[in-house]
Amino acid sequence: MPAVGCELRKFNKERNHVPSPIGAHQDLKLSDLVNNLRTVTSRLTRECYHEYIAGVYCKRCFWHRSCCIVSAGGAPVEIIKHDIENESFE
């Protein structure tokens, strides 16, 4: 994604979210990046899987409006994942 000014370092998928570590310059507007990713992935997914999606999904909006962006300052993915899995809300 050099045209946007960032690098997609890994792409994973979970049952209800998509963790995607991205390396980006501090001046990059993250809201623009998220909107761009949502627009492009929604369009490509609908094009590639139209028949399947048409049978199970009928909403106009493909992605949920909420998102979570975490700044990790270069910490390894394993440490970030460990911290998230072991966080406490007490």
C-alpha positions as CSV (number, residue, x, y, z in Angstrom):
1,M,0.0,0.0,0.0
2,P,2.8,2.4,-0.9
3,A,0.4,4.9,-2.5
4,V,-1.3,5.4,0.8
5,G,2.0,5.7,2.7
6,C,1.9,2.5,4.8
7,E,2.9,-1.1,4.7
8,L,0.6,-4.0,5.5
9,R,2.8,-6.3,7.5
10,K,0.4,-9.2,8.0
11,F,-3.2,-10.0,7.3
12,N,-5.1,-12.3,9.6
13,K,-8.8,-13.1,10.1
14,E,-10.7,-14.1,13.1
15,R,-14.4,-15.1,13.5
16,N,-15.5,-11.5,14.1
17,H,-12.5,-9.2,13.3
18,V,-9.5,-8.8,11.1
19,P,-6.2,-8.0,13.0
20,S,-3.9,-6.4,10.4
21,P,-0.6,-5.0,11.6
22,I,0.3,-1.9,9.5
23,G,3.5,0.1,9.5
24,A,2.7,3.8,8.8
25,H,4.2,7.2,9.1
26,Q,3.0,9.3,12.0
27,D,1.5,11.9,9.7
28,L,-0.9,9.3,8.0
29,K,-4.5,10.0,8.8
30,L,-5.7,6.7,10.2
31,S,-9.3,7.5,9.5
32,D,-8.5,7.9,5.8
33,L,-6.7,4.6,5.8
34,V,-9.5,2.8,7.5
35,N,-12.1,4.3,5.1
36,N,-10.0,3.4,2.1
37,L,-9.5,-0.2,3.3
38,R,-13.2,-0.6,4.0
39,T,-14.2,0.7,0.5
40,V,-11.7,-1.3,-1.5
41,T,-12.2,-4.6,0.5
42,S,-15.9,-4.3,0.4
43,R,-15.9,-3.7,-3.4
44,L,-13.5,-6.6,-4.1
45,T,-15.3,-9.0,-1.8
46,R,-18.7,-8.2,-3.4
47,E,-17.2,-8.7,-6.8
48,C,-15.4,-12.0,-6.0
49,Y,-18.1,-13.6,-3.9
50,H,-21.2,-12.0,-5.2
51,E,-23.3,-15.2,-5.5
52,Y,-22.4,-16.3,-1.9
53,I,-22.9,-12.9,-0.3
54,A,-26.2,-12.2,-2.1
55,G,-27.7,-15.3,-0.4
56,V,-26.6,-14.4,3.1
57,Y,-26.0,-10.7,3.3
58,C,-28.5,-8.0,2.2
59,K,-27.3,-4.8,3.9
60,R,-25.8,-1.8,2.0
61,C,-23.0,-1.4,4.5
62,F,-20.6,-4.4,4.4
63,W,-18.3,-3.5,7.3
64,H,-19.4,-2.5,10.8
65,R,-18.9,1.2,11.5
66,S,-16.8,0.6,14.6
67,C,-13.1,0.0,14.5
68,C,-10.2,-0.2,16.9
69,I,-6.7,1.1,16.0
70,V,-3.9,0.4,18.5
71,S,-0.5,2.2,18.3
72,A,2.2,-0.2,19.4
73,G,5.3,1.8,18.6
74,G,7.1,-1.2,17.0
75,A,6.4,-3.8,19.6
76,P,6.4,-7.4,18.2
77,V,3.0,-8.8,17.3
78,E,3.5,-11.6,19.9
79,I,3.7,-9.1,22.8
80,I,0.7,-7.1,21.6
81,K,-1.4,-10.3,21.2
82,H,-0.3,-11.5,24.7
83,D,-1.2,-8.1,26.2
84,I,-4.6,-8.0,24.6
85,E,-5.4,-11.6,25.6
86,N,-4.4,-11.0,29.2
87,E,-5.8,-7.5,29.7
88,S,-8.1,-7.0,32.7
89,F,-11.1,-4.8,32.9
90,E,-11.3,-4.6,36.7
